[in-house]
Amino acid sequence: MTRKALVTAITLLSVGLTSVGCGADNVPAQTQALTFFGWSDQHVQTDGNGEHLIPAIDAMNALPGQAYPEAIGGTVAKPAFVFGLGDISEWPTRAALDTYEQLITKRLKFPSYDIAGNHDIGGLSPSDTVLNWVAQRHGALRYTFEKGGVCLIALFSEYDESLNNPAQPISKPALDYLRKTLAKVPKGKPVVVATHLCFEAITNRDEFVDALGDANVILVLGGHYHKATVNRYRGFPFVQLPSPEPKSAGEFTVIRITANRLTAIPFNYRENKWASDERKILDTSIKGPVQVQTQQTSSCVPTNRLAARTKAGDWIKTRFMIQSRASRHPVW
């Protein structure tokens, strides 16, 4: 695809780049614990080889009903969904995308929500294959949905290859979307923000945290660096989701949210055991979901995409800031 053709395609895609509406979520009057699984950086190969994902997916399917470590207590509930935080592909070929889509829709037993990462953009050989798929599947590259009384923000952030560095700022369009979305979330409603960049990779942390304002953000999720870690910054917990790529530890993270407690703990599917390294585990008090007054649906914010559309040029300008020193295939 020529650059001119890709710019045209991205311009059309950017019309639906952001969505500020939470999907309607039928929430019972008595909100129960919300459980979901998280992983990132699946890196399906360009030839479509995704065999390394199968053990992780099979372990996700089998985990519900298994006991948590004693310190957490209880058993793993059926997850409401699985959150994937980007780098679905090593490079966004059709073969890589087809394999990933088949695995998460045919083999995985739970709904899947995904965010595009820097590999999915294509580096110096840009492709809109994965970007189009995410936008078509979820309505936009940046989107918001609700489960179990929790508002979840899938925050796509443009990646600047000209920096030649895996550490990057959260982009201005992403920050604008975050501010506008959080401004419409009912006061006190718990929010989870998920983006591809992990805490260690975000170079404008203060600007990002400032954008959270006084919203009840109980968790920030990231990926990008392939390993499970937990950090706290200015009172906010940042959890990095692990990768299933062959050289990784072989983990995915189980997140459980109740009215007053949040836990995030990796499960090692290669060794069939829970992580015990405290640097990987989050167990904290929160102001979580409360009884929902409405009987039918509950939404994070009004479903009004027109009010939050991003100018296509904002994304394209960052998207094509490419210099000769940038690598063809990003490292992370």
Secondary structure as UniProt FT lines:
FT   HELIX           3..14
FT   TURN            15..16
FT   STRAND          34..39
FT   TURN            46..47
FT   HELIX           51..53
FT   HELIX           54..62
FT   TURN            64..65
FT   TURN            70..72
FT   STRAND          82..84
FT   HELIX           94..102
FT   HELIX           103..107
FT   STRAND          112..114
FT   HELIX           118..121
FT   TURN            122..124
FT   HELIX           129..138
FT   STRAND          142..147
FT   TURN            148..149
FT   STRAND          150..154
FT   HELIX           161..163
FT   HELIX           172..184
FT   TURN            187..188
FT   STRAND          191..194
FT   HELIX           199..201
FT   HELIX           205..212
FT   TURN            213..214
FT   STRAND          217..222
FT   STRAND          229..233
FT   TURN            234..235
FT   STRAND          236..240
FT   TURN            246..247
FT   STRAND          251..257
FT   STRAND          261..268
FT   TURN            269..272
FT   STRAND          273..274
FT   HELIX           278..280
FT   STRAND          282..285
FT   HELIX           305..308
FT   HELIX           312..319
FT   TURN            324..325
//
